[in-house]
Amino acid sequence: MSDRDSGGGFFGFMEGVLALIGALTVMGVVAVAASVFAWEMELRKSEQETTPAESSAAPSAT
């Protein structure tokens, strides 16, 4: 067995910590992207609901 197969020690611990930080970072980015997407969809829905009311309330020039 070589030294690389042992997998323990300080470097194994650091590898685990870095893997955990990377996984949390990816999950955070996905959560932010989903939140922005949901906010944009709500904004578009709100704009579609208010647009016909504003256009019908405006006086026509004809």
C-alpha positions, 0 to 999 in steps of 0.5 A, spaced: 500 500 500 502 506 498 502 513 502 496 515 497 492 509 499 491 511 506 487 517 505 488 520 513 491 525 516 491 533 515 490 533 508 484 528 508 481 532 513 482 538 509 480 535 502 473 533 506 472 540 509 474 543 502 469 538 499 463 540 504 465 548 502 464 546 495 458 543 496 455 548 500 457 553 495 454 550 489 447 549 493 447 556 495 448 558 487 442 554 485 438 557 491 440 564 489 438 562 482 432 559 483 430 565 488 431 570 482 427 566 477 421 565 482 422 573 483 422 574 476 416 570 474 412 573 480 414 580 477 412 578 470 405 575 473 404 582 476 405 586 470 401 582 466 395 583 471 396 590 472 397 592 464 390 591 462 387 595 467 391 601 466 390 600 458 383 600 459 383 606 464 386 610 460 382 615 455 382 613 448 384 619 443 379 616 437 
